[in-house]
């Protein structure tokens, strides 16, 4: 497999890898480094890449594992929580969002979720993967994933209601 | 109509919280909550789904430095090929020159041996030449004896 066909293979999901990395590592730079690292690892094993049932699921699993390792390692102790803004992305969508602060709130709420729930929420609600695919990526069974997802969604909703009410009381 | 729509969305949301909605149903929810006309009591969902929509837009913009890796591999491969070539050449010429050296040595030894043999021969010849002197002596004496008789 040469460089261009490898890039063609990974292009459809490299953004998803990056977003999952960012959801876990929070910092944009860290997530970029992690994505690069995982892509290079994939490239090194590109001889075997055709033998995998789903390269995308494999890549997502690698990203997940790499980021969890990063979080566990000592270096991760120096990780800064960088809440990057979305100013340069999707201007039309941003216009619909009256309050950019609410996006930051959502980010902050997500970082309070346990890593597993955070990943599952990311894979389902943002990347819109089927449960079957998520089960493969997370190496969990589907009912466990549904339980975790349900918990995550409820937690996010409750935190948002609290924030929202707090906001109203303040004004 | 509007009321029915909200009712339907509320039902979907209930399923959504239990994680029993399909991807298609979740897309419906997303569509509803990213439009302008959202029921006020569902405000928190509007925040959630707008966030999901925006978060999906984030892109990985860094390049993946694949080529140096590849070039490195090639470089290493060629170095080993070159090393093997040097070794083969070295072995070939090495053996060759060793053989030449060996032949030269043999020739030198043979030359020395022949030289020694010739010297031995020359020495013996000299010896025999000295011994031939006695023959002359005989000749002279016979002449001394027989010359006066002939006169």
Interface residues (C-beta under 8 A of the other chain):
Chain A: X3 X6 X7 X10 X14 X15 X17 X18 X19 X22 X32 X35 X36 X39 X40 X43 X44 X86 X89 X90 X93 X94 X96 X97 X102 X103 X105 X106 X107 X124 X125 X126 X127 X128 X129 X130 X145 X146 X147 X149 X150 X153 X154 X156 X157 X160 X161 X164
Chain B: X16 X17 X18 X19 X20 X23 X26 X27 X34 X36 X43 X44 X45 X47 X48 X50 X51 X52 X53 X54 X55 X56 X57 X58 X59 X60 X62 X64 X65 X66 X67 X69 X70
